[in-house]
Amino acid sequence: MSVATELVLVRHGQAVDNVEYLANLTPHCRGLTARGHEQAELVAARLAKQMAGPRPFDVVCHSPVRRAAETTEHIVAALGPGVPVECVDGLRVADHGVEGQHPWDARTNLIGTIPPLDPETPPAPGAESWQTYLDRSGGTLVEIAKRYEGSRILVVAHAETSASAMQTFMRLPVGASRWTYPMISHTALSGWRHEHSLYSGGDPAGNWAMLYVNDDSHLPETERTWGS
C-alpha cells in the first residue's frame, strides 16, 4: 500500500502591497508589514508543533516572491535544521505584464485574488490571464507532489495558490472561478491529500482529498477573515 502524499499550503503574511496596492501599484513586492512578520511567527510556531507529531514535514517549497520568501524564513527558523527548502519559480503570483506599466486595474481587478469575470483574457501585453495562471500554478503543485510522492510537503505561497489547487485537483472547468473560489486569510493553512485508489476502475493518476481550507485558528479572531 502506497503512502499518501500530503500537501499543506500556507499563504504569506500581510504584505506592504496588500495594504497599499491601490495607491502604489509597484512592479516589485516590498515584503511583509510589521504585522505580516508577526503573523508569520504565529503560523511558524504552530507548524513547529506539528513537526513533533507522527509525520513531520519532509520539504518546504516556496514562491520566489519576497512576501512568501520572508514568511518562509520565519517558518524554517521555527522548524529547525534538517528540513530541505526549495524556491520554486512556478509558485509565483500571476505575471502582470510589462514592468512599470501597472497593468492591474484596481477598479475591475482583472487579475488578482478576486477571480476576474473574463478569466481567459490577459489584462495587458505580456500578462498571464487568470486561467493561464491557474494552469501554471496548479501544474506546479502537481509536479511538486509527484517529485515528493509519499511525503508531507509544506508550500508557502499565495491566496491564489489555493485557488489553483482547487481548480486543478478538483478538475474544474475553464471559467469555474467566475462562481467559486476559496477565501484565504494571511498565513492560513489549507490541506490536501493525494493517494492512488486500491479499487479497480480508479483513476490511474490517483485522487485528491480536500482536508481543510483557510484554517487560520492561530490568528486573533479579528483577523480570521479573508482580506486583500
URLIN-V203557 format. One record per residue. RES is the residue in three letters. PHI is phi in whole degrees, 0 to 359 (999 if undefined). D_LAST is the distance of its C-alpha to the last C-alpha in Angstrom with 1 decimal. Layout:
res: {RES & RES}
phi: {PHI & PHI}
d_last: {D_LAST & D_LAST}
This chain:
res: {MET & SER & VAL & ALA & THR & GLU & LEU & VAL & LEU & VAL & ARG & HIS & GLY & GLN & ALA & VAL & ASP & ASN & VAL & GLU & TYR & LEU & ALA & ASN & LEU & THR & PRO & HIS & CYS & ARG & GLY & LEU & THR & ALA & ARG & GLY & HIS & GLU & GLN & ALA & GLU & LEU & VAL & ALA & ALA & ARG & LEU & ALA & LYS & GLN & MET & ALA & GLY & PRO & ARG & PRO & PHE & ASP & VAL & VAL & CYS & HIS & SER & PRO & VAL & ARG & ARG & ALA & ALA & GLU & THR & THR & GLU & HIS & ILE & VAL & ALA & ALA & LEU & GLY & PRO & GLY & VAL & PRO & VAL & GLU & CYS & VAL & ASP & GLY & LEU & ARG & VAL & ALA & ASP & HIS & GLY & VAL & GLU & GLY & GLN & HIS & PRO & TRP & ASP & ALA & ARG & THR & ASN & LEU & ILE & GLY & THR & ILE & PRO & PRO & LEU & ASP & PRO & GLU & THR & PRO & PRO & ALA & PRO & GLY & ALA & GLU & SER & TRP & GLN & THR & TYR & LEU & ASP & ARG & SER & GLY & GLY & THR & LEU & VAL & GLU & ILE & ALA & LYS & ARG & TYR & GLU & GLY & SER & ARG & ILE & LEU & VAL & VAL & ALA & HIS & ALA & GLU & THR & SER & ALA & SER & ALA & MET & GLN & THR & PHE & MET & ARG & LEU & PRO & VAL & GLY & ALA & SER & ARG & TRP & THR & TYR & PRO & MET & ILE & SER & HIS & THR & ALA & LEU & SER & GLY & TRP & ARG & HIS & GLU & HIS & SER & LEU & TYR & SER & GLY & GLY & ASP & PRO & ALA & GLY & ASN & TRP & ALA & MET & LEU & TYR & VAL & ASN & ASP & ASP & SER & HIS & LEU & PRO & GLU & THR & GLU & ARG & THR & TRP & GLY & SER}
phi: {999 & 285 & 276 & 293 & 263 & 250 & 240 & 251 & 263 & 235 & 280 & 297 & 287 & 304 & 250 & 304 & 294 & 292 & 259 & 236 & 293 & 295 & 259 & 227 & 276 & 275 & 284 & 242 & 295 & 257 & 84 & 278 & 282 & 300 & 291 & 299 & 295 & 295 & 298 & 297 & 294 & 295 & 289 & 297 & 297 & 295 & 293 & 297 & 295 & 293 & 296 & 279 & 281 & 291 & 223 & 287 & 287 & 269 & 199 & 242 & 247 & 218 & 292 & 283 & 295 & 306 & 296 & 285 & 296 & 293 & 297 & 299 & 301 & 297 & 294 & 297 & 298 & 284 & 290 & 92 & 292 & 106 & 267 & 299 & 235 & 227 & 273 & 244 & 299 & 295 & 272 & 297 & 291 & 298 & 286 & 262 & 105 & 297 & 300 & 91 & 268 & 48 & 288 & 286 & 270 & 295 & 286 & 254 & 48 & 301 & 213 & 155 & 286 & 268 & 304 & 286 & 279 & 234 & 292 & 258 & 256 & 298 & 283 & 198 & 304 & 84 & 273 & 274 & 287 & 301 & 293 & 298 & 298 & 302 & 295 & 292 & 294 & 296 & 298 & 295 & 297 & 297 & 296 & 297 & 298 & 291 & 293 & 245 & 304 & 84 & 256 & 253 & 248 & 254 & 242 & 255 & 209 & 227 & 301 & 297 & 296 & 293 & 294 & 290 & 296 & 298 & 299 & 280 & 291 & 268 & 53 & 287 & 289 & 302 & 92 & 298 & 294 & 290 & 232 & 211 & 195 & 277 & 257 & 236 & 283 & 299 & 65 & 292 & 253 & 226 & 238 & 226 & 231 & 246 & 208 & 266 & 293 & 270 & 253 & 295 & 92 & 288 & 294 & 302 & 282 & 84 & 221 & 251 & 247 & 279 & 270 & 193 & 222 & 59 & 279 & 242 & 292 & 279 & 267 & 300 & 303 & 292 & 254 & 273 & 222 & 290 & 229 & 287}
d_last: {42.3 & 39.4 & 36.7 & 33.3 & 30.4 & 27.3 & 23.9 & 21.3 & 17.7 & 15.5 & 11.9 & 11.8 & 11.2 & 8.7 & 9.4 & 10.7 & 9.2 & 5.5 & 7.2 & 9.9 & 9.3 & 10.5 & 13.7 & 14.1 & 13.8 & 15.7 & 17.0 & 16.9 & 14.4 & 15.2 & 14.6 & 13.3 & 13.3 & 16.1 & 14.0 & 12.6 & 16.3 & 17.2 & 14.9 & 16.4 & 19.8 & 19.3 & 18.5 & 21.3 & 23.7 & 23.0 & 23.6 & 26.7 & 28.2 & 27.7 & 29.7 & 32.6 & 32.8 & 35.0 & 32.7 & 31.0 & 28.5 & 30.6 & 28.1 & 24.7 & 23.1 & 20.0 & 18.1 & 19.6 & 16.4 & 16.6 & 13.6 & 15.0 & 18.5 & 18.1 & 16.7 & 19.7 & 22.1 & 21.4 & 21.9 & 25.0 & 26.6 & 26.4 & 27.7 & 30.7 & 32.8 & 33.9 & 30.7 & 30.3 & 27.1 & 26.4 & 23.9 & 23.4 & 22.6 & 21.9 & 18.7 & 17.0 & 14.0 & 15.3 & 17.8 & 17.0 & 20.6 & 22.9 & 21.8 & 21.6 & 21.4 & 17.6 & 17.7 & 14.1 & 14.5 & 11.5 & 13.7 & 14.3 & 11.5 & 14.5 & 12.9 & 9.4 & 7.5 & 9.0 & 12.7 & 14.8 & 18.0 & 20.1 & 19.2 & 22.4 & 22.3 & 21.2 & 19.3 & 21.5 & 24.6 & 24.1 & 20.6 & 19.9 & 19.5 & 16.9 & 20.0 & 21.4 & 18.4 & 18.6 & 22.3 & 22.1 & 19.6 & 21.3 & 24.6 & 23.8 & 23.0 & 26.3 & 28.1 & 27.0 & 28.1 & 31.4 & 32.0 & 31.5 & 33.0 & 33.9 & 31.6 & 28.7 & 25.8 & 22.7 & 20.0 & 17.2 & 14.6 & 11.2 & 9.3 & 11.3 & 14.4 & 14.5 & 14.5 & 17.3 & 19.1 & 19.3 & 20.4 & 23.0 & 24.4 & 24.8 & 26.1 & 24.2 & 25.5 & 24.1 & 21.8 & 21.0 & 17.2 & 18.0 & 18.6 & 17.3 & 14.3 & 13.1 & 10.1 & 9.4 & 8.7 & 8.9 & 12.6 & 13.3 & 16.5 & 17.6 & 21.3 & 23.7 & 27.4 & 29.6 & 33.4 & 36.4 & 38.2 & 41.6 & 42.9 & 44.6 & 42.6 & 39.3 & 37.1 & 38.3 & 34.7 & 34.1 & 31.3 & 27.9 & 27.2 & 23.8 & 24.2 & 20.9 & 17.2 & 14.3 & 16.9 & 15.2 & 18.4 & 18.7 & 16.0 & 17.0 & 16.9 & 14.6 & 11.8 & 12.7 & 10.1 & 7.1 & 3.8 & 0.0}
